[in-house]
Amino acid sequence: MGQDVRRTDITEKVYGKMDQGSMSLYLNKAQIGKIKFTNQGNLYEMGEGFEFEEDKFYRQESNASDQKQQQLVDDCEFGWC
């Protein structure tokens, strides 16, 4: 993971729904991953921008996108934001 990416702990906001032998993981109403239950243990398949580490779920956020959002906010004097 590069220096321009930070992780936010979203564990408290993630919930799961059982789906034919696996559990789909959601943040708000968007699916972010899936847990497959196998004889060898649980297999976590996370969507792009999300990860599971040490029993916690994280969302990866780019600092570059934060700068772009800040720039859009700075342009509010034009009345279109």
Summary of the structure (lengths in Angstrom):
residues: 81
radius of gyration: 16.9
end to end distance: 32.0
largest distance: 58.9
contacts: 169
relative contact order: 0.20
helix: 23%
strand: 53%
